[in-house]
Amino acid sequence: MSKSIFYHAGCPVCVSAEEEIINLIGADQVEVVNIGEDRSRIGEAETAGIKSVPALVTPNGNVLHINFGASLADVKG
């Protein structure tokens, strides 16, 4: 993986964190995935080790959970 992947669910906490991440590392260095809109990627997020969103998966595969917007179980419904 050459870019970080930022997963979120579209809540205000997530959107604020998305803006900060893009400002910090640059839009060209991060793929943003709104799993509230693209539910097909929830399994991918789980496989990466994400327990709550917003979360950032680094190019090395490390998961950084940022604040607490929603648990992945809540997003799955």
Secondary structure as UniProt FT lines:
FT   STRAND          4..8
FT   HELIX           12..25
FT   HELIX           27..29
FT   STRAND          30..34
FT   TURN            35..37
FT   HELIX           39..41
FT   HELIX           42..48
FT   STRAND          52..57
FT   TURN            59..60
FT   STRAND          63..71
FT   HELIX           72..76
//
